[in-house]
Amino acid sequence: MSQVQASRLGRSAITFFVQPESKASIRAALADGGYGTSFQQGIVNLLNELMVKQNREPIT
């Protein structure tokens, strides 16, 4: 049985694929928009903004 990193316990992965050349511009857009400088932080913050706008519970 494989061990799970503590930071991943109780969490589920959502994976999506983009063109390799778009990664830098996505990261820049997230940072410029104030969402964060990592993909993890930026996407979570962006999704939380969407959830709040739709009167839904933010994700953690």
PQR file with spaces between the fields and no chain letter, atoms N, CA, C, O and H, PARSE charges and radii, in Angstrom:
ATOM       1  N    MET     1       0.855   -1.178    0.000 -0.4000 1.5000
ATOM       2  CA   MET     1       0.000    0.000    0.000 -0.0000 2.0000
ATOM       3  C    MET     1       0.902    1.242    0.000  0.5500 1.7000
ATOM       4  O    MET     1       1.865    1.314    0.763 -0.5500 1.4000
ATOM       5  N    SER     2       0.588    2.196   -0.842 -0.4000 1.5000
ATOM       6  CA   SER     2       1.418    3.404   -0.925 -0.0000 2.0000
ATOM       7  C    SER     2       1.002    4.420    0.140  0.5500 1.7000
ATOM       8  O    SER     2      -0.155    4.486    0.556 -0.5500 1.4000
ATOM       9  H    SER     2      -0.194    2.138   -1.462  0.4000 1.0000
ATOM      10  N    GLN     3       1.986    5.201    0.560 -0.4000 1.5000
ATOM      11  CA   GLN     3       1.718    6.237    1.548 -0.0000 2.0000
ATOM      12  C    GLN     3       1.320    7.523    0.831  0.5500 1.7000
ATOM      13  O    GLN     3       1.791    7.801   -0.271 -0.5500 1.4000
ATOM      14  H    GLN     3       2.926    5.148    0.222  0.4000 1.0000
ATOM      15  N    VAL     4       0.457    8.296    1.462 -0.4000 1.5000
ATOM      16  CA   VAL     4      -0.020    9.558    0.905 -0.0000 2.0000
ATOM      17  C    VAL     4       0.634   10.694    1.679  0.5500 1.7000
ATOM      18  O    VAL     4       0.716   10.654    2.907 -0.5500 1.4000
ATOM      19  H    VAL     4       0.074    8.071    2.357  0.4000 1.0000
ATOM      20  N    GLN     5       1.098   11.707    0.951 -0.4000 1.5000
ATOM      21  CA   GLN     5       1.673   12.876    1.611 -0.0000 2.0000
ATOM      22  C    GLN     5       0.616   13.502    2.513  0.5500 1.7000
ATOM      23  O    GLN     5      -0.565   13.536    2.166 -0.5500 1.4000
ATOM      24  H    GLN     5       1.031   11.739   -0.046  0.4000 1.0000
ATOM      25  N    ALA     6       1.043   13.994    3.664 -0.4000 1.5000
ATOM      26  CA   ALA     6       0.114   14.586    4.624 -0.0000 2.0000
ATOM      27  C    ALA     6      -0.700   15.714    3.997  0.5500 1.7000
ATOM      28  O    ALA     6      -1.879   15.867    4.314 -0.5500 1.4000
ATOM      29  H    ALA     6       2.002   13.966    3.945  0.4000 1.0000
ATOM      30  N    SER     7      -0.094   16.502    3.116 -0.4000 1.5000
ATOM      31  CA   SER     7      -0.811   17.625    2.499 -0.0000 2.0000
ATOM      32  C    SER     7      -1.886   17.162    1.519  0.5500 1.7000
ATOM      33  O    SER     7      -2.721   17.960    1.093 -0.5500 1.4000
ATOM      34  H    SER     7       0.864   16.377    2.859  0.4000 1.0000
ATOM      35  N    ARG     8      -1.872   15.877    1.160 -0.4000 1.5000
ATOM      36  CA   ARG     8      -2.855   15.346    0.210 -0.0000 2.0000
ATOM      37  C    ARG     8      -3.933   14.501    0.870  0.5500 1.7000
ATOM      38  O    ARG     8      -4.870   14.065    0.201 -0.5500 1.4000
ATOM      39  H    ARG     8      -1.194   15.228    1.506  0.4000 1.0000
ATOM      40  N    LEU     9      -3.816   14.264    2.168 -0.4000 1.5000
ATOM      41  CA   LEU     9      -4.811   13.471    2.873 -0.0000 2.0000
ATOM      42  C    LEU     9      -6.175   14.146    2.807  0.5500 1.7000
ATOM      43  O    LEU     9      -6.290   15.345    3.062 -0.5500 1.4000
ATOM      44  H    LEU     9      -3.054   14.617    2.711  0.4000 1.0000
ATOM      45  N    GLY    10      -7.192   13.391    2.470 -0.4000 1.5000
ATOM      46  CA   GLY    10      -8.543   13.919    2.415 -0.0000 2.0000
ATOM      47  C    GLY    10      -8.797   14.836    1.237  0.5500 1.7000
ATOM      48  O    GLY    10      -9.792   15.562    1.222 -0.5500 1.4000
ATOM      49  H    GLY    10      -7.098   12.417    2.262  0.4000 1.0000
ATOM      50  N    ARG    11      -7.916   14.818    0.248 -0.4000 1.5000
ATOM      51  CA   ARG    11      -8.073   15.676   -0.922 -0.0000 2.0000
ATOM      52  C    ARG    11      -8.128   14.820   -2.175  0.5500 1.7000
ATOM      53  O    ARG    11      -7.693   13.668   -2.178 -0.5500 1.4000
ATOM      54  H    ARG    11      -7.109   14.229    0.260  0.4000 1.0000
ATOM      55  N    SER    12      -8.664   15.393   -3.229 -0.4000 1.5000
ATOM      56  CA   SER    12      -8.788   14.699   -4.500 -0.0000 2.0000
ATOM      57  C    SER    12      -8.156   15.546   -5.601  0.5500 1.7000
ATOM      58  O    SER    12      -8.296   16.769   -5.609 -0.5500 1.4000
ATOM      59  H    SER    12      -9.017   16.329   -3.227  0.4000 1.0000
ATOM      60  N    ALA    13      -7.471   14.899   -6.516 -0.4000 1.5000
ATOM      61  CA   ALA    13      -6.800   15.615   -7.606 -0.0000 2.0000
ATOM      62  C    ALA    13      -7.778   15.948   -8.729  0.5500 1.7000
ATOM      63  O    ALA    13      -8.665   15.161   -9.061 -0.5500 1.4000
ATOM      64  H    ALA    13      -7.358   13.906   -6.510  0.4000 1.0000
ATOM      65  N    ILE    14      -7.593   17.130   -9.302 -0.4000 1.5000
ATOM      66  CA   ILE    14      -8.280   17.527  -10.528 -0.0000 2.0000
ATOM      67  C    ILE    14      -7.170   17.883  -11.505  0.5500 1.7000
ATOM      68  O    ILE    14      -6.399   18.811  -11.263 -0.5500 1.4000
ATOM      69  H    ILE    14      -6.873   17.769   -9.032  0.4000 1.0000
ATOM      70  N    THR    15      -7.090   17.155  -12.596 -0.4000 1.5000
ATOM      71  CA   THR    15      -6.005   17.336  -13.546 -0.0000 2.0000
ATOM      72  C    THR    15      -6.566   17.838  -14.868  0.5500 1.7000
ATOM      73  O    THR    15      -7.612   17.377  -15.324 -0.5500 1.4000
ATOM      74  H    THR    15      -7.716   16.401  -12.792  0.4000 1.0000
ATOM      75  N    PHE    16      -5.864   18.784  -15.477 -0.4000 1.5000
ATOM      76  CA   PHE    16      -6.233   19.208  -16.816 -0.0000 2.0000
ATOM      77  C    PHE    16      -4.961   19.482  -17.596  0.5500 1.7000
ATOM      78  O    PHE    16      -3.907   19.739  -17.014 -0.5500 1.4000
ATOM      79  H    PHE    16      -5.014   19.159  -15.106  0.4000 1.0000
ATOM      80  N    PHE    17      -5.064   19.425  -18.898 -0.4000 1.5000
ATOM      81  CA   PHE    17      -3.905   19.539  -19.754 -0.0000 2.0000
ATOM      82  C    PHE    17      -3.995   20.783  -20.626  0.5500 1.7000
ATOM      83  O    PHE    17      -5.063   21.129  -21.130 -0.5500 1.4000
ATOM      84  H    PHE    17      -5.920   19.216  -19.370  0.4000 1.0000
ATOM      85  N    VAL    18      -2.855   21.449  -20.796 -0.4000 1.5000
ATOM      86  CA   VAL    18      -2.751   22.640  -21.633 -0.0000 2.0000
ATOM      87  C    VAL    18      -1.528   22.495  -22.534  0.5500 1.7000
ATOM      88  O    VAL    18      -0.677   21.637  -22.300 -0.5500 1.4000
ATOM      89  H    VAL    18      -1.987   21.167  -20.387  0.4000 1.0000
ATOM      90  N    GLN    19      -1.445   23.315  -23.539 -0.4000 1.5000
ATOM      91  CA   GLN    19      -0.268   23.339  -24.393 -0.0000 2.0000
ATOM      92  C    GLN    19       0.924   23.784  -23.555  0.5500 1.7000
ATOM      93  O    GLN    19       0.793   24.719  -22.765 -0.5500 1.4000
ATOM      94  H    GLN    19      -2.137   24.012  -23.729  0.4000 1.0000
ATOM      95  N    PRO    20       2.078   23.146  -23.701 -0.5600 1.5000
ATOM      96  CA   PRO    20       3.246   23.504  -22.884  0.2800 2.0000
ATOM      97  C    PRO    20       3.601   24.990  -22.946  0.5500 1.7000
ATOM      98  O    PRO    20       4.011   25.575  -21.943 -0.5500 1.4000
ATOM      99  N    GLU    21       3.447   25.588  -24.104 -0.4000 1.5000
ATOM     100  CA   GLU    21       3.818   27.000  -24.248 -0.0000 2.0000
ATOM     101  C    GLU    21       2.851   27.953  -23.537  0.5500 1.7000
ATOM     102  O    GLU    21       3.160   29.135  -23.387 -0.5500 1.4000
ATOM     103  H    GLU    21       3.114   25.112  -24.918  0.4000 1.0000
ATOM     104  N    SER    22       1.700   27.467  -23.101 -0.4000 1.5000
ATOM     105  CA   SER    22       0.741   28.340  -22.412 -0.0000 2.0000
ATOM     106  C    SER    22       0.968   28.403  -20.903  0.5500 1.7000
ATOM     107  O    SER    22       0.398   29.263  -20.232 -0.5500 1.4000
ATOM     108  H    SER    22       1.449   26.506  -23.222  0.4000 1.0000
ATOM     109  N    LYS    23       1.796   27.503  -20.359 -0.4000 1.5000
ATOM     110  CA   LYS    23       1.987   27.461  -18.912 -0.0000 2.0000
ATOM     111  C    LYS    23       2.530   28.769  -18.348  0.5500 1.7000
ATOM     112  O    LYS    23       2.056   29.240  -17.314 -0.5500 1.4000
ATOM     113  H    LYS    23       2.259   26.805  -20.904  0.4000 1.0000
ATOM     114  N    ALA    24       3.503   29.350  -19.005 -0.4000 1.5000
ATOM     115  CA   ALA    24       4.099   30.594  -18.492 -0.0000 2.0000
ATOM     116  C    ALA    24       3.086   31.731  -18.494  0.5500 1.7000
ATOM     117  O    ALA    24       3.041   32.516  -17.548 -0.5500 1.4000
ATOM     118  H    ALA    24       3.888   28.967  -19.845  0.4000 1.0000
ATOM     119  N    SER    25       2.277   31.830  -19.538 -0.4000 1.5000
ATOM     120  CA   SER    25       1.302   32.928  -19.588 -0.0000 2.0000
ATOM     121  C    SER    25       0.169   32.709  -18.586  0.5500 1.7000
ATOM     122  O    SER    25      -0.374   33.677  -18.054 -0.5500 1.4000
ATOM     123  H    SER    25       2.314   31.192  -20.307  0.4000 1.0000
ATOM     124  N    ILE    26      -0.189   31.470  -18.323 -0.4000 1.5000
ATOM     125  CA   ILE    26      -1.208   31.188  -17.308 -0.0000 2.0000
ATOM     126  C    ILE    26      -0.684   31.587  -15.936  0.5500 1.7000
ATOM     127  O    ILE    26      -1.388   32.239  -15.164 -0.5500 1.4000
ATOM     128  H    ILE    26       0.253   30.684  -18.755  0.4000 1.0000
ATOM     129  N    ARG    27       0.545   31.201  -15.631 -0.4000 1.5000
ATOM     130  CA   ARG    27       1.143   31.558  -14.340 -0.0000 2.0000
ATOM     131  C    ARG    27       1.233   33.075  -14.189  0.5500 1.7000
ATOM     132  O    ARG    27       0.950   33.608  -13.116 -0.5500 1.4000
ATOM     133  H    ARG    27       1.117   30.673  -16.257  0.4000 1.0000
ATOM     134  N    ALA    28       1.626   33.777  -15.262 -0.4000 1.5000
ATOM     135  CA   ALA    28       1.725   35.240  -15.230 -0.0000 2.0000
ATOM     136  C    ALA    28       0.352   35.869  -15.022  0.5500 1.7000
ATOM     137  O    ALA    28       0.215   36.820  -14.253 -0.5500 1.4000
ATOM     138  H    ALA    28       1.856   33.344  -16.134  0.4000 1.0000
ATOM     139  N    ALA    29      -0.664   35.344  -15.703 -0.4000 1.5000
ATOM     140  CA   ALA    29      -2.019   35.882  -15.562 -0.0000 2.0000
ATOM     141  C    ALA    29      -2.532   35.696  -14.141  0.5500 1.7000
ATOM     142  O    ALA    29      -3.160   36.597  -13.584 -0.5500 1.4000
ATOM     143  H    ALA    29      -0.553   34.571  -16.328  0.4000 1.0000
ATOM     144  N    LEU    30      -2.270   34.534  -13.552 -0.4000 1.5000
ATOM     145  CA   LEU    30      -2.684   34.301  -12.170 -0.0000 2.0000
ATOM     146  C    LEU    30      -1.995   35.279  -11.224  0.5500 1.7000
ATOM     147  O    LEU    30      -2.632   35.861  -10.345 -0.5500 1.4000
ATOM     148  H    LEU    30      -1.760   33.803  -14.004  0.4000 1.0000
ATOM     149  N    ALA    31      -0.694   35.452  -11.410 -0.4000 1.5000
ATOM     150  CA   ALA    31       0.060   36.378  -10.547 -0.0000 2.0000
ATOM     151  C    ALA    31      -0.405   37.808  -10.756  0.5500 1.7000
ATOM     152  O    ALA    31      -0.635   38.530   -9.785 -0.5500 1.4000
ATOM     153  H    ALA    31      -0.177   34.979  -12.123  0.4000 1.0000
ATOM     154  N    ASP    32      -0.549   38.229  -12.005 -0.4000 1.5000
ATOM     155  CA   ASP    32      -0.984   39.598  -12.302 -0.0000 2.0000
ATOM     156  C    ASP    32      -2.393   39.869  -11.790  0.5500 1.7000
ATOM     157  O    ASP    32      -2.721   40.999  -11.427 -0.5500 1.4000
ATOM     158  H    ASP    32      -0.363   37.643  -12.793  0.4000 1.0000
ATOM     159  N    GLY    33      -3.228   38.826  -11.762 -0.4000 1.5000
ATOM     160  CA   GLY    33      -4.596   38.976  -11.269 -0.0000 2.0000
ATOM     161  C    GLY    33      -4.689   38.924   -9.752  0.5500 1.7000
ATOM     162  O    GLY    33      -5.771   39.087   -9.188 -0.5500 1.4000
ATOM     163  H    GLY    33      -2.961   37.908  -12.057  0.4000 1.0000
ATOM     164  N    GLY    34      -3.557   38.697   -9.089 -0.4000 1.5000
ATOM     165  CA   GLY    34      -3.548   38.653   -7.632 -0.0000 2.0000
ATOM     166  C    GLY    34      -3.995   37.323   -7.057  0.5500 1.7000
ATOM     167  O    GLY    34      -4.355   37.250   -5.882 -0.5500 1.4000
ATOM     168  H    GLY    34      -2.678   38.564   -9.547  0.4000 1.0000
ATOM     169  N    TYR    35      -3.978   36.270   -7.861 -0.4000 1.5000
ATOM     170  CA   TYR    35      -4.443   34.959   -7.405 -0.0000 2.0000
ATOM     171  C    TYR    35      -3.344   34.115   -6.778  0.5500 1.7000
ATOM     172  O    TYR    35      -3.637   33.128   -6.104 -0.5500 1.4000
ATOM     173  H    TYR    35      -3.685   36.330   -8.815  0.4000 1.0000
ATOM     174  N    GLY    36      -2.097   34.481   -6.984 -0.4000 1.5000
ATOM     175  CA   GLY    36      -0.981   33.728   -6.431 -0.0000 2.0000
ATOM     176  C    GLY    36       0.068   33.459   -7.487  0.5500 1.7000
ATOM     177  O    GLY    36      -0.145   33.702   -8.675 -0.5500 1.4000
ATOM     178  H    GLY    36      -1.859   35.284   -7.531  0.4000 1.0000
ATOM     179  N    THR    37       1.199   32.956   -7.041 -0.4000 1.5000
ATOM     180  CA   THR    37       2.305   32.740   -7.971 -0.0000 2.0000
ATOM     181  C    THR    37       2.540   31.275   -8.314  0.5500 1.7000
ATOM     182  O    THR    37       3.372   30.976   -9.170 -0.5500 1.4000
ATOM     183  H    THR    37       1.372   32.758   -6.076  0.4000 1.0000
ATOM     184  N    SER    38       1.828   30.355   -7.669 -0.4000 1.5000
ATOM     185  CA   SER    38       1.926   28.947   -8.054 -0.0000 2.0000
ATOM     186  C    SER    38       0.607   28.535   -8.694  0.5500 1.7000
ATOM     187  O    SER    38      -0.431   29.154   -8.459 -0.5500 1.4000
ATOM     188  H    SER    38       1.151   30.598   -6.974  0.4000 1.0000
ATOM     189  N    PHE    39       0.661   27.485   -9.502 -0.4000 1.5000
ATOM     190  CA   PHE    39      -0.579   26.999  -10.117 -0.0000 2.0000
ATOM     191  C    PHE    39      -1.572   26.574   -9.037  0.5500 1.7000
ATOM     192  O    PHE    39      -2.752   26.913   -9.124 -0.5500 1.4000
ATOM     193  H    PHE    39       1.505   26.983   -9.693  0.4000 1.0000
ATOM     194  N    GLN    40      -1.122   25.845   -8.032 -0.4000 1.5000
ATOM     195  CA   GLN    40      -2.001   25.376   -6.955 -0.0000 2.0000
ATOM     196  C    GLN    40      -2.702   26.551   -6.285  0.5500 1.7000
ATOM     197  O    GLN    40      -3.930   26.594   -6.212 -0.5500 1.4000
ATOM     198  H    GLN    40      -0.163   25.570   -7.962  0.4000 1.0000
ATOM     199  N    GLN    41      -1.919   27.492   -5.803 -0.4000 1.5000
ATOM     200  CA   GLN    41      -2.482   28.645   -5.093 -0.0000 2.0000
ATOM     201  C    GLN    41      -3.376   29.470   -6.018  0.5500 1.7000
ATOM     202  O    GLN    41      -4.476   29.866   -5.633 -0.5500 1.4000
ATOM     203  H    GLN    41      -0.921   27.456   -5.862  0.4000 1.0000
ATOM     204  N    GLY    42      -2.905   29.723   -7.225 -0.4000 1.5000
ATOM     205  CA   GLY    42      -3.649   30.566   -8.159 -0.0000 2.0000
ATOM     206  C    GLY    42      -4.981   29.978   -8.567  0.5500 1.7000
ATOM     207  O    GLY    42      -5.993   30.678   -8.575 -0.5500 1.4000
ATOM     208  H    GLY    42      -2.011   29.401   -7.537  0.4000 1.0000
ATOM     209  N    ILE    43      -4.992   28.697   -8.908 -0.4000 1.5000
ATOM     210  CA   ILE    43      -6.240   28.062   -9.345 -0.0000 2.0000
ATOM     211  C    ILE    43      -7.224   27.958   -8.187  0.5500 1.7000
ATOM     212  O    ILE    43      -8.421   28.181   -8.371 -0.5500 1.4000
ATOM     213  H    ILE    43      -4.170   28.129   -8.901  0.4000 1.0000
ATOM     214  N    VAL    44      -6.732   27.620   -6.988 -0.4000 1.5000
ATOM     215  CA   VAL    44      -7.628   27.549   -5.825 -0.0000 2.0000
ATOM     216  C    VAL    44      -8.240   28.923   -5.556  0.5500 1.7000
ATOM     217  O    VAL    44      -9.444   29.026   -5.326 -0.5500 1.4000
ATOM     218  H    VAL    44      -5.760   27.438   -6.838  0.4000 1.0000
ATOM     219  N    ASN    45      -7.430   29.971   -5.581 -0.4000 1.5000
ATOM     220  CA   ASN    45      -7.955   31.321   -5.337 -0.0000 2.0000
ATOM     221  C    ASN    45      -8.934   31.756   -6.422  0.5500 1.7000
ATOM     222  O    ASN    45      -9.957   32.374   -6.127 -0.5500 1.4000
ATOM     223  H    ASN    45      -6.451   29.888   -5.768  0.4000 1.0000
ATOM     224  N    LEU    46      -8.625   31.437   -7.659 -0.4000 1.5000
ATOM     225  CA   LEU    46      -9.529   31.766   -8.768 -0.0000 2.0000
ATOM     226  C    LEU    46     -10.855   31.021   -8.619  0.5500 1.7000
ATOM     227  O    LEU    46     -11.923   31.608   -8.795 -0.5500 1.4000
ATOM     228  H    LEU    46      -7.794   30.934   -7.898  0.4000 1.0000
ATOM     229  N    LEU    47     -10.787   29.733   -8.294 -0.4000 1.5000
ATOM     230  CA   LEU    47     -12.012   28.959   -8.090 -0.0000 2.0000
ATOM     231  C    LEU    47     -12.809   29.465   -6.891  0.5500 1.7000
ATOM     232  O    LEU    47     -14.039   29.502   -6.935 -0.5500 1.4000
ATOM     233  H    LEU    47      -9.920   29.257   -8.151  0.4000 1.0000
ATOM     234  N    ASN    48     -12.124   29.852   -5.831 -0.4000 1.5000
ATOM     235  CA   ASN    48     -12.831   30.392   -4.668 -0.0000 2.0000
ATOM     236  C    ASN    48     -13.568   31.677   -5.018  0.5500 1.7000
ATOM     237  O    ASN    48     -14.680   31.905   -4.542 -0.5500 1.4000
ATOM     238  H    ASN    48     -11.125   29.822   -5.795  0.4000 1.0000
ATOM     239  N    GLU    49     -12.958   32.514   -5.844 -0.4000 1.5000
ATOM     240  CA   GLU    49     -13.643   33.733   -6.278 -0.0000 2.0000
ATOM     241  C    GLU    49     -14.921   33.380   -7.039  0.5500 1.7000
ATOM     242  O    GLU    49     -15.960   34.005   -6.832 -0.5500 1.4000
ATOM     243  H    GLU    49     -12.055   32.329   -6.231  0.4000 1.0000
ATOM     244  N    LEU    50     -14.846   32.388   -7.911 -0.4000 1.5000
ATOM     245  CA   LEU    50     -16.019   31.934   -8.656 -0.0000 2.0000
ATOM     246  C    LEU    50     -17.084   31.374   -7.715  0.5500 1.7000
ATOM     247  O    LEU    50     -18.269   31.677   -7.858 -0.5500 1.4000
ATOM     248  H    LEU    50     -14.001   31.880   -8.079  0.4000 1.0000
ATOM     249  N    MET    51     -16.656   30.559   -6.758 -0.4000 1.5000
ATOM     250  CA   MET    51     -17.607   29.959   -5.822 -0.0000 2.0000
ATOM     251  C    MET    51     -18.354   31.031   -5.027  0.5500 1.7000
ATOM     252  O    MET    51     -19.572   30.948   -4.862 -0.5500 1.4000
ATOM     253  H    MET    51     -15.694   30.313   -6.642  0.4000 1.0000
ATOM     254  N    VAL    52     -17.632   32.028   -4.539 -0.4000 1.5000
ATOM     255  CA   VAL    52     -18.259   33.110   -3.767 -0.0000 2.0000
ATOM     256  C    VAL    52     -19.237   33.885   -4.636  0.5500 1.7000
ATOM     257  O    VAL    52     -20.337   34.215   -4.192 -0.5500 1.4000
ATOM     258  H    VAL    52     -16.643   32.095   -4.672  0.4000 1.0000
ATOM     259  N    LYS    53     -18.845   34.176   -5.869 -0.4000 1.5000
ATOM     260  CA   LYS    53     -19.734   34.913   -6.791 -0.0000 2.0000
ATOM     261  C    LYS    53     -21.044   34.144   -7.027  0.5500 1.7000
ATOM     262  O    LYS    53     -22.088   34.745   -7.277 -0.5500 1.4000
ATOM     263  H    LYS    53     -17.952   33.908   -6.230  0.4000 1.0000
ATOM     264  N    GLN    54     -20.972   32.820   -6.943 -0.4000 1.5000
ATOM     265  CA   GLN    54     -22.153   31.992   -7.163 -0.0000 2.0000
ATOM     266  C    GLN    54     -22.827   31.584   -5.846  0.5500 1.7000
ATOM     267  O    GLN    54     -23.662   30.680   -5.808 -0.5500 1.4000
ATOM     268  H    GLN    54     -20.123   32.332   -6.740  0.4000 1.0000
ATOM     269  N    ASN    55     -22.437   32.277   -4.772 -0.4000 1.5000
ATOM     270  CA   ASN    55     -23.006   31.986   -3.450 -0.0000 2.0000
ATOM     271  C    ASN    55     -22.813   30.537   -3.043  0.5500 1.7000
ATOM     272  O    ASN    55     -23.698   29.920   -2.449 -0.5500 1.4000
ATOM     273  H    ASN    55     -21.758   33.011   -4.804  0.4000 1.0000
ATOM     274  N    ARG    56     -21.643   30.000   -3.372 -0.4000 1.5000
ATOM     275  CA   ARG    56     -21.296   28.637   -2.978 -0.0000 2.0000
ATOM     276  C    ARG    56     -20.186   28.690   -1.937  0.5500 1.7000
ATOM     277  O    ARG    56     -19.492   29.698   -1.798 -0.5500 1.4000
ATOM     278  H    ARG    56     -20.925   30.501   -3.855  0.4000 1.0000
ATOM     279  N    GLU    57     -20.032   27.603   -1.217 -0.4000 1.5000
ATOM     280  CA   GLU    57     -18.992   27.502   -0.193 -0.0000 2.0000
ATOM     281  C    GLU    57     -17.624   27.446   -0.865  0.5500 1.7000
ATOM     282  O    GLU    57     -17.422   26.632   -1.766 -0.5500 1.4000
ATOM     283  H    GLU    57     -20.595   26.784   -1.330  0.4000 1.0000
ATOM     284  N    PRO    58     -16.676   28.295   -0.447 -0.5600 1.5000
ATOM     285  CA   PRO    58     -15.333   28.228   -1.024  0.2800 2.0000
ATOM     286  C    PRO    58     -14.667   26.888   -0.732  0.5500 1.7000
ATOM     287  O    PRO    58     -14.979   26.226    0.257 -0.5500 1.4000
ATOM     288  N    ILE    59     -13.751   26.505   -1.605 -0.4000 1.5000
ATOM     289  CA   ILE    59     -12.995   25.280   -1.390 -0.0000 2.0000
ATOM     290  C    ILE    59     -11.800   25.583   -0.502  0.5500 1.7000
ATOM     291  O    ILE    59     -11.447   26.749   -0.323 -0.5500 1.4000
ATOM     292  H    ILE    59     -13.497   27.043   -2.409  0.4000 1.0000
ATOM     293  N    THR    60     -11.180   24.572    0.047 -0.4000 1.5000
ATOM     294  CA   THR    60     -10.017   24.776    0.902 -0.0000 2.0000
ATOM     295  C    THR    60      -8.796   24.173    0.273  0.5500 1.7000
ATOM     296  O    THR    60      -7.708   24.242    0.845 -0.5500 1.4000
ATOM     297  H    THR    60     -11.467   23.625   -0.099  0.4000 1.0000
